Amino acid sequence: MPPGQAVMTLELDEPDGAGRTRLTLGQSCGSAEERAVAEQGGALLPDSLTGHFARR
């Protein structure tokens, strides 16, 4: 992967068919600094999604 290019994948799955959704977040980074920044941003994602779906 070229330096400065981070890749994020997001996978949604309904494993038990009971209306519950599993979220899997994957991140690939070119350096330790990019990884640290990606981890900080990734930690915010579940809270943001929870707030979004709670308003629906």
N, C-alpha and C positions, 0 to 999 in steps of 0.2 A: 504494500500500500504506500503511495507517495506521502511524504511528510506533509502535515497540515490537513490531511484528509481523514476525517473520522466517519465511520459507517455505523448507523444505528438501525437495528431491525426490531420490529414490534409484531408479536404474534398473539392473536386472540383465539381462544379455544373455549368451547362449552363441553367439558369433558364428561359430565354425568347426565346431560340432557335435562337437568332440573332448573335451568334458567340461570345458573351461576356461570360466570365467565372467568377464565384464567388468563392473565396477562403475562407474557414473557418478553422481557426487554433484553436485547443483546447489543453490545457495543464493542467495536474494534477500533483501536486508536494507534497512531503511528509513534507516539512517544508517551513517556510517563506524565508529562505536563498535560497533554491532550486527554489522557485517561482521567486525571484528577478533575479536570473541568467537566468531562462527560459524566463522571460519577456524581458530581454536584447537581448537574442538570437532570440526570436520571432519577436522583432521589426526590426531586420535586414533581416528577410526572405522576406517580400514584395519587398524591394529594390533589393535584389539579384535576385528574380524571374523576376522583371521588366527588369533588365539588361540582364538577360538570354534571355528573349523573344524578346527584342529589337534587339539583335544580329542575330536573325533568319531571 
